[in-house]
Amino acid sequence: MDRLKTRTAKSPDAENIARLVNIAFRPERFFIDADRTDPDKVRVLLQKGKFLLAEEDGTLVGCVYVELRGDRGYFGLLAVDPARQHSGRGSLLIEAAEDYCRAAECLFMDLTIVNLRKELPGYYRRHGYVESGTLPFPDDQHPPKMPCHLVRMSKPLG
């Protein structure tokens, strides 16, 4: 898979985005008993940033949220249909998010992950990200079943 064709989401895509994110984020159920997002939260994010969508044969198979924050880009809610994970689509979505931020003249890219997802730091390190701090778990999320915090990871976009 060389390139993944993406398009920018519009408000009517919110239902499908929320469904995909919630399916892809099911592994988090061990520490949080709730869906990761809903269509209303997706629509709020669409007013601050963009979702890049990957579709195959008219079906949403992956997405990533991207937001410009001055000279820094941020991406989150990276989601790939579980049946298509481990296929390189997530890496291609990260690349698309970085390209979008690079084109907007961002110098760095940031992301946050929850510390309890032990498999994620290594995945993002392979993409050039390094840990750059911690943040409290967000108050606007469903309360977790165990203590946790966010880990911030960053990389230069040079």
Backbone bond lengths (Angstrom), bond angles and torsions (degrees), N, CA, C in turn:
res aa  C-N    CA-C-N  psi(-1)  N-CA   C-N-CA  omega(-1)  CA-C   N-CA-C  phi
1 M - - - 1.455 - - 1.529 107.94 -
2 D 1.347 116.83 107.03 1.464 120.52 -175.55 1.517 111.91 -82.05
3 R 1.316 116.43 -54.61 1.451 120.84 -177.93 1.515 108.26 -129.82
4 L 1.285 114.06 151.29 1.455 119.86 175.71 1.513 105.49 -113.28
5 K 1.310 117.45 124.08 1.467 119.68 177.74 1.517 108.17 -76.75
6 T 1.314 115.46 128.39 1.462 119.19 178.09 1.520 108.72 -122.05
7 R 1.303 113.99 159.30 1.464 120.84 171.30 1.519 107.51 -136.36
8 T 1.312 115.36 160.75 1.458 120.92 178.80 1.529 109.44 -84.37
9 A 1.306 115.90 133.61 1.468 121.12 -178.54 1.523 111.07 -70.70
10 K 1.321 113.54 151.88 1.464 122.89 172.63 1.533 107.01 -117.53
11 S 1.314 116.59 166.61 1.465 121.40 -177.81 1.535 114.09 -51.27
12 P 1.345 119.46 -41.05 1.475 118.21 179.42 1.535 114.29 -63.73
13 D 1.343 117.61 -14.47 1.468 120.78 177.90 1.533 112.73 -78.90
14 A 1.326 117.95 -7.75 1.471 121.94 -171.87 1.531 112.76 -55.82
15 E 1.330 117.80 -42.45 1.480 120.65 -179.14 1.528 110.74 -60.64
16 N 1.343 116.55 -48.49 1.463 120.50 -178.35 1.524 111.76 -66.69
17 I 1.320 117.01 -37.55 1.472 120.44 177.91 1.522 109.31 -62.59
18 A 1.334 116.79 -49.49 1.470 120.43 -179.20 1.526 110.81 -59.44
19 R 1.329 117.58 -41.98 1.468 121.14 179.95 1.534 110.27 -62.02
20 L 1.335 116.87 -47.16 1.466 120.49 -179.02 1.529 111.22 -63.79
21 V 1.328 117.35 -46.59 1.468 120.73 -179.42 1.522 109.79 -59.87
22 N 1.317 117.76 -44.82 1.465 120.36 -177.40 1.529 112.18 -65.35
23 I 1.325 117.34 -36.55 1.474 120.21 176.58 1.529 109.73 -68.40
24 A 1.328 116.64 -45.38 1.471 120.68 -177.08 1.527 112.29 -67.90
25 F 1.342 116.91 -29.18 1.466 120.27 -177.24 1.530 112.17 -93.29
26 R 1.326 118.44 10.92 1.472 120.60 177.59 1.513 114.29 -55.54
27 P 1.348 119.20 -32.08 1.478 117.94 177.98 1.527 113.69 -57.73
28 E 1.333 118.20 -16.28 1.467 120.40 179.25 1.526 112.69 -80.10
29 R 1.313 118.03 -4.78 1.469 120.58 -177.66 1.520 112.86 -61.27
30 F 1.330 118.48 -17.85 1.464 119.11 179.04 1.532 111.51 -68.47
31 F 1.331 117.81 -21.06 1.469 118.48 179.73 1.527 113.86 -123.03
32 I 1.321 117.78 -6.54 1.467 119.04 179.38 1.526 109.21 -147.43
33 D 1.325 116.06 125.05 1.472 121.78 -176.88 1.517 111.10 -94.53
34 A 1.318 117.07 66.42 1.459 119.25 179.53 1.515 109.25 -165.84
35 D 1.330 114.95 158.01 1.455 119.19 171.95 1.519 108.99 -63.88
36 R 1.300 116.43 152.15 1.469 121.52 -178.23 1.521 111.32 -72.37
37 T 1.341 117.41 -32.84 1.465 120.45 -178.34 1.517 109.58 -155.35
38 D 1.312 116.15 -178.54 1.460 122.08 174.92 1.528 107.45 -148.37
39 P 1.326 117.98 166.88 1.471 119.82 -176.43 1.533 114.18 -56.24
40 D 1.323 117.63 -35.22 1.471 119.41 179.42 1.526 111.25 -66.19
41 K 1.339 117.18 -42.02 1.475 119.76 177.52 1.529 110.70 -64.71
42 V 1.326 116.43 -37.53 1.468 120.01 177.45 1.527 109.70 -62.02
43 R 1.336 117.23 -44.34 1.475 120.29 -179.98 1.530 111.19 -62.76
44 V 1.337 117.85 -36.84 1.472 120.82 176.45 1.531 109.51 -63.10
45 L 1.331 116.57 -44.98 1.470 119.88 178.62 1.524 111.40 -62.10
46 L 1.330 117.62 -35.84 1.461 121.00 179.83 1.536 112.02 -63.64
47 Q 1.325 116.99 -17.91 1.466 119.70 177.53 1.522 111.66 -85.78
48 K 1.358 116.96 -17.64 1.472 121.05 -179.73 1.517 112.55 -104.09
49 G 1.323 117.19 -27.16 1.458 121.78 -176.03 1.512 109.97 -151.60
50 K 1.335 115.86 -153.77 1.462 121.27 -177.67 1.523 109.75 -133.96
51 F 1.311 115.34 151.87 1.453 121.66 166.48 1.519 106.80 -105.93
52 L 1.316 116.44 127.85 1.452 121.36 171.57 1.522 106.31 -94.44
53 L 1.322 116.40 127.24 1.459 121.80 -175.27 1.517 110.88 -111.23
54 A 1.321 116.40 137.78 1.460 122.76 172.92 1.522 107.33 -109.30
55 E 1.308 115.94 125.47 1.453 121.10 -179.30 1.529 109.58 -124.16
56 E 1.305 115.41 147.55 1.458 122.48 173.72 1.518 107.73 -132.68
57 D 1.311 115.81 123.87 1.469 121.40 -178.35 1.524 111.56 51.93
58 G 1.335 115.93 41.05 1.452 120.81 176.80 1.516 115.20 77.90
59 T 1.338 117.90 4.14 1.464 122.06 -179.45 1.519 109.80 -108.85
60 L 1.319 116.47 133.16 1.462 121.01 176.63 1.524 109.15 -69.36
61 V 1.338 116.77 120.84 1.467 120.62 -178.64 1.523 112.65 -117.10
62 G 1.344 117.37 -11.17 1.454 119.86 179.50 1.517 110.69 -166.94
63 C 1.329 115.30 156.37 1.457 120.01 176.56 1.520 109.56 -156.29
64 V 1.318 114.33 160.15 1.453 121.07 173.61 1.526 107.27 -149.30
65 Y 1.330 115.83 139.05 1.463 121.92 176.78 1.525 108.13 -92.15
66 V 1.334 116.46 134.81 1.463 121.84 -179.38 1.523 108.73 -130.90
67 E 1.336 114.91 135.51 1.468 119.98 179.57 1.519 109.04 -136.26
68 L 1.336 115.69 136.60 1.457 121.51 175.97 1.526 108.30 -89.97
69 R 1.334 115.59 129.62 1.471 121.49 -178.68 1.524 107.70 -132.16
70 G 1.327 116.05 76.96 1.464 120.39 -176.79 1.515 109.23 67.80
71 D 1.347 116.25 -126.99 1.466 118.88 -179.99 1.533 112.00 -88.91
72 R 1.341 116.42 13.00 1.459 121.17 178.66 1.527 109.00 -120.23
73 G 1.314 115.28 140.29 1.452 120.92 171.34 1.514 108.23 -101.99
74 Y 1.302 116.39 156.25 1.457 121.49 178.01 1.524 106.73 -133.88
75 F 1.331 116.65 138.81 1.460 118.29 169.59 1.513 109.43 -131.02
76 G 1.325 114.35 150.39 1.451 121.75 -179.98 1.519 109.95 -158.48
77 L 1.312 115.68 179.94 1.464 122.94 179.73 1.526 111.56 51.39
78 L 1.327 115.91 36.91 1.458 120.40 174.19 1.524 107.33 -65.51
79 A 1.323 116.27 119.28 1.460 120.49 -175.10 1.523 110.04 -139.59
80 V 1.320 115.16 133.66 1.464 121.89 174.37 1.518 107.10 -128.26
81 D 1.324 115.88 137.46 1.458 121.25 176.87 1.532 108.56 -48.65
82 P 1.349 118.48 125.87 1.465 120.76 -176.31 1.534 114.12 -51.18
83 A 1.332 118.36 -32.97 1.465 120.58 179.29 1.528 112.01 -69.49
84 R 1.338 116.62 -15.02 1.462 120.57 -177.83 1.533 112.55 -115.29
85 Q 1.322 117.00 8.19 1.463 119.52 178.75 1.520 109.89 -70.63
86 H 1.319 116.15 161.48 1.471 123.42 -178.72 1.533 110.94 64.30
87 S 1.352 115.44 32.12 1.462 120.48 -178.99 1.527 111.52 -120.79
88 G 1.338 116.66 -0.04 1.459 120.20 -177.56 1.515 114.04 94.39
89 R 1.321 117.73 -6.66 1.468 119.55 -178.53 1.527 111.79 -65.43
90 G 1.332 117.27 -39.24 1.467 119.83 178.11 1.518 111.03 -61.29
91 S 1.322 117.07 -43.36 1.466 121.07 178.48 1.523 110.92 -61.72
92 L 1.336 116.47 -40.35 1.454 119.56 179.56 1.530 111.56 -68.80
93 L 1.323 117.25 -33.22 1.470 119.82 175.64 1.530 111.06 -68.65
94 I 1.335 117.55 -38.52 1.463 120.74 175.33 1.524 109.27 -60.75
95 E 1.317 116.45 -45.15 1.462 121.69 178.49 1.534 110.94 -59.45
96 A 1.331 117.19 -42.87 1.467 121.25 178.59 1.531 110.70 -63.11
97 A 1.335 117.07 -41.18 1.471 121.00 178.42 1.524 110.40 -64.40
98 E 1.331 116.41 -43.39 1.467 120.02 179.38 1.531 110.83 -65.08
99 D 1.337 117.40 -41.83 1.470 121.13 178.41 1.522 110.83 -61.00
100 Y 1.338 116.46 -42.12 1.465 121.18 178.90 1.534 110.11 -59.86
101 C 1.329 116.71 -45.73 1.471 120.59 -178.20 1.529 111.50 -71.82
102 R 1.314 116.99 -36.98 1.464 120.87 176.07 1.539 109.92 -60.23
103 A 1.340 116.44 -43.94 1.471 121.31 179.65 1.524 110.98 -63.06
104 A 1.339 117.13 -27.01 1.468 121.91 177.49 1.532 111.06 -89.29
105 E 1.345 116.30 11.06 1.464 124.27 176.63 1.524 114.13 67.28
106 C 1.328 116.70 28.49 1.463 120.15 172.54 1.526 108.59 -72.25
107 L 1.317 115.75 144.44 1.462 121.25 179.86 1.527 112.47 -96.17
108 F 1.325 116.30 -24.15 1.462 121.77 -177.03 1.518 109.65 -136.62
109 M 1.314 115.36 158.68 1.462 122.25 174.39 1.515 107.58 -124.66
110 D 1.312 116.84 135.19 1.464 123.13 -178.92 1.523 110.05 -121.95
111 L 1.317 115.35 154.89 1.453 122.25 172.01 1.515 107.12 -152.05
112 T 1.311 116.29 162.63 1.461 120.39 173.58 1.518 108.59 -129.89
113 I 1.330 114.69 144.52 1.459 121.64 175.90 1.523 107.88 -133.10
114 V 1.300 116.37 155.04 1.459 119.44 177.31 1.534 107.80 -81.39
115 N 1.316 116.26 138.35 1.472 120.75 -174.89 1.520 113.54 -61.86
116 L 1.320 118.73 -21.00 1.461 121.68 -177.49 1.530 113.36 -77.08
117 R 1.325 117.44 -14.79 1.479 121.09 178.55 1.527 108.17 -87.87
118 K 1.316 115.78 81.22 1.473 122.86 -171.08 1.527 113.80 -61.29
119 E 1.347 117.92 -23.27 1.455 120.24 -178.38 1.534 113.39 -79.57
120 L 1.343 117.39 -17.10 1.458 119.84 -172.18 1.528 115.88 -76.43
121 P 1.336 120.83 -40.45 1.473 117.90 -178.82 1.531 113.00 -55.73
122 G 1.323 117.59 -43.90 1.462 120.42 179.74 1.525 112.06 -63.09
123 Y 1.322 116.30 -39.47 1.470 120.78 178.44 1.529 109.79 -59.69
124 Y 1.335 116.52 -48.89 1.466 119.21 -177.43 1.529 112.01 -73.54
125 R 1.333 117.85 -30.70 1.477 119.63 174.66 1.522 110.35 -60.20
126 R 1.333 116.96 -38.64 1.471 120.35 178.62 1.526 111.20 -63.03
127 H 1.322 117.43 -19.44 1.467 122.35 177.19 1.527 111.85 -97.20
128 G 1.341 116.86 9.02 1.458 120.64 175.60 1.518 115.95 94.57
129 Y 1.322 117.74 4.97 1.466 121.09 -178.91 1.525 110.39 -86.85
130 V 1.334 115.71 146.48 1.465 121.39 175.24 1.526 108.85 -129.39
131 E 1.329 115.36 150.15 1.459 120.40 177.89 1.520 109.05 -63.18
132 S 1.341 115.29 135.41 1.461 119.12 -177.48 1.525 112.37 -133.76
133 G 1.332 117.59 15.29 1.458 120.09 177.41 1.513 111.86 146.71
134 T 1.324 115.23 179.72 1.468 120.88 177.82 1.522 108.88 -130.71
135 L 1.309 114.51 159.13 1.465 122.76 178.29 1.518 107.83 -138.08
136 P 1.331 118.00 152.77 1.469 118.63 175.57 1.529 110.57 -66.14
137 F 1.330 116.15 154.49 1.458 119.90 175.07 1.528 107.85 -63.18
138 P 1.329 119.01 134.72 1.481 121.06 -173.52 1.529 113.49 -62.06
139 D 1.322 115.06 138.62 1.465 121.87 177.77 1.521 112.29 -68.20
140 D 1.338 116.60 -25.46 1.465 119.24 -175.97 1.529 112.67 -83.64
141 Q 1.332 117.61 5.14 1.459 122.26 176.31 1.527 109.29 -100.19
142 H 1.316 114.77 158.98 1.466 120.39 174.52 1.540 107.93 -56.87
143 P 1.340 119.34 136.95 1.469 120.33 -177.60 1.534 111.89 -61.29
144 P 1.322 116.80 132.38 1.469 119.96 179.04 1.527 111.60 -71.67
145 K 1.340 114.74 158.24 1.468 121.56 -179.79 1.521 111.95 -82.66
146 M 1.323 117.20 -10.13 1.463 120.97 -179.95 1.516 108.67 -146.24
147 P 1.331 117.09 158.63 1.465 119.19 -179.59 1.533 110.81 -60.36
148 C 1.318 115.61 137.58 1.456 119.97 177.86 1.523 109.58 -159.64
149 H 1.304 115.31 168.67 1.461 122.00 176.79 1.528 107.72 -149.87
150 L 1.316 115.83 172.38 1.453 121.03 177.42 1.528 109.30 -96.00
151 V 1.309 115.67 146.81 1.447 122.96 173.76 1.521 106.88 -110.78
152 R 1.311 116.59 125.22 1.458 120.71 177.76 1.525 108.34 -89.70
153 M 1.331 115.91 135.00 1.456 121.49 176.21 1.530 107.40 -126.92
154 S 1.323 116.00 145.56 1.461 121.30 -175.60 1.518 110.95 -142.08
155 K 1.321 114.70 161.25 1.457 120.21 174.02 1.518 108.96 -154.55
156 P 1.339 117.62 145.29 1.459 119.78 174.52 1.530 110.03 -72.02
157 L 1.314 116.76 144.72 1.457 120.92 -179.55 1.531 112.53 -98.83
158 G 1.334 118.48 14.21 1.453 122.98 -176.87 1.474 118.73 -50.76
